[in-house]
């Protein structure tokens, strides 16, 4: 099974593209992926949700949980946003 996440690192920061479904089976994996990215201390983290085919109530909560990454990024001098 292909990963629903694609990470692109550039000098400007890290882009996380989320594909497929964001639901109860993938929401926790999104949080884990963001934790991995934040651990690398990028200058900026952008989560792009435009490639999602489906988002259920668990998935709706996941981006909000992902925003918890913003304070962690800022503590390290970076930023986090959703697109």
C-alpha positions as CSV (number, residue, x, y, z in Angstrom):
1,X,0.0,0.0,0.0
2,X,1.3,3.4,-0.9
3,X,1.8,6.0,1.8
4,X,-0.8,8.7,1.8
5,X,1.9,11.3,2.5
6,X,4.5,12.9,0.4
7,X,7.2,15.1,1.9
8,X,9.1,17.7,-0.1
9,X,12.0,19.5,1.5
10,X,13.2,22.8,0.1
11,X,15.4,25.6,1.3
12,X,12.1,27.4,2.2
13,X,10.9,24.6,4.5
14,X,9.0,21.3,4.3
15,X,5.8,20.6,2.3
16,X,3.6,17.7,3.5
17,X,1.1,16.6,0.9
18,X,-1.7,14.4,2.2
19,X,-3.4,12.2,-0.4
20,X,-6.3,9.7,-0.5
21,X,-8.4,9.5,2.7
22,X,-8.0,11.2,6.0
23,X,-10.0,9.2,8.4
24,X,-9.8,7.1,11.6
25,X,-7.2,4.8,10.0
26,X,-4.9,7.6,8.8
27,X,-5.4,10.5,11.2
28,X,-2.9,9.2,13.8
29,X,-0.3,8.5,11.0
30,X,-0.7,12.2,10.0
31,X,0.2,13.3,13.5
32,X,3.2,10.9,13.5
33,X,4.4,12.3,10.1
34,X,4.2,15.9,11.4
35,X,6.1,14.9,14.5
36,X,8.9,13.4,12.3
37,X,9.0,16.6,10.2
38,X,9.0,18.9,13.3
39,X,11.9,16.9,14.8
40,X,14.0,18.0,11.8
41,X,13.4,21.6,12.8
42,X,12.5,23.0,9.4
43,X,12.0,26.8,9.0
44,X,8.4,26.2,7.8
45,X,6.0,23.3,7.6
46,X,3.1,23.4,5.1
47,X,0.4,20.7,5.1
48,X,-1.4,20.6,1.7
49,X,-4.8,18.8,2.0
50,X,-5.9,19.6,-1.6
51,X,-5.2,16.0,-2.8
52,X,-7.6,14.4,-0.3
53,X,-10.4,12.3,-1.9
54,X,-12.2,11.8,1.4
55,X,-12.2,13.3,4.9
56,X,-14.4,11.9,7.7
57,X,-15.0,13.3,11.2
58,X,-11.8,11.8,12.4
59,X,-10.0,13.4,9.5
60,X,-11.7,16.7,10.2
61,X,-10.1,16.7,13.7
62,X,-6.7,15.7,12.4
63,X,-5.7,19.0,10.8
64,X,-6.6,20.7,14.1
65,X,-4.4,18.3,15.9
66,X,-1.7,19.0,13.2
67,X,-1.9,22.7,14.1
68,X,-0.5,21.7,17.5
69,X,2.7,21.4,15.4
70,X,2.7,25.2,15.0
71,X,3.8,26.0,18.6
72,X,6.4,23.3,18.4
73,X,7.7,24.8,15.1
74,X,7.7,28.3,16.5
75,X,9.7,27.2,19.6
76,X,12.4,26.1,17.1
77,X,12.2,29.4,15.1
78,X,10.0,28.0,12.3
79,X,6.3,28.2,11.2
80,X,3.5,25.8,10.3
81,X,0.4,26.3,8.1
82,X,-2.3,24.4,6.2
83,X,-3.0,24.9,2.6
